[in-house]
């Protein structure tokens, strides 16, 4: 154990003894009576040990018999040292060291103060029996002063030990706070970088898509079938890259707390239709059928662009994980104070143990499959954030080999 005992100079020792009125005469009295008490050392320590072990909280410290034996030996050594009557610097250091041991092993002051009290009672009864009442008070008073000195030193050690631990914890907290500030700064720089890059990439992508669509629609002249196919691929991948950059931008803004929503009365069937149109060409490439079963519903408070992103993400996922000639069915119904939307596919399904993790950032079901089907694991995370901002709910039901059903509940009225 590291020695953290604060040494006491001669003046401090003198003042401590003076305050307790522990005089050389008291020391001499104890020396003369030490033989009378020393012969009862084993009996006194056994009684003290029995008293200590009568409390369940103390028993846990002595589960190991070897530890228990060493503690009893230390108690006897302490008691015999007390009777020597030579209370100098070495005595002070020994008593402080005992206090540090108590603190380090987790013994609270209430327990060792109680042990001192019990020891006093045992010493008094032993003296009274040995001396038959003759001179007992005078001798007991001298012993009492020494035990109060021991209690004082034990409390000093406890307080200093606690202060050392607290200072250590403060230093550790300061270190962690510094690391947190540094990580926060790096995270803010990363978010700002992603935001700036996303904005910078969006502008040329819009131009690429616009010119590609003009060429594909033969506004600049007739094209061969092969040229049209190539331009379709360019437009499709530009849309995909635009959505990915939009996801990164949303993520960085959300982490920085800068995400804004523009709520207005919207018709969810129009949002779903716009999302289907965005993804229809990709579905056609896999020979997938998208079925929309959405009646005219009451308008809901929502951010049209954000909700379009949600449904585009869900349809995109359904397309990725549904084999050719499969079906994707989108339904919506009014249920009490909500609109309940389902995006159901006939795809490969999701293992039950993976479903609770789906909405975690960057989480991908079975990384090998995710690489085969593409994606970075942001779609559902972003969708959940958007639905939460609408005071709604989103959850997933799935069965391996039978497909996946994503549920969304959106309120008809926005809560205050």
PyMOL commands that set and color helices and strands:
alter all, ss='L'
color gray80, all
select helices_A, chain A and resi 10-19+24-38+41-52+56-62+65-82+89-105+109-131+136-216+225-256+268-285+304-320+352-355+367-373+379-389
alter helices_A, ss='H'
color red, helices_A
select strands_A, chain A and resi 264-266+289-294+300-302+327-335+338-345+393-399+403-411
alter strands_A, ss='S'
color yellow, strands_A
deselect
rebuild
show_as cartoon
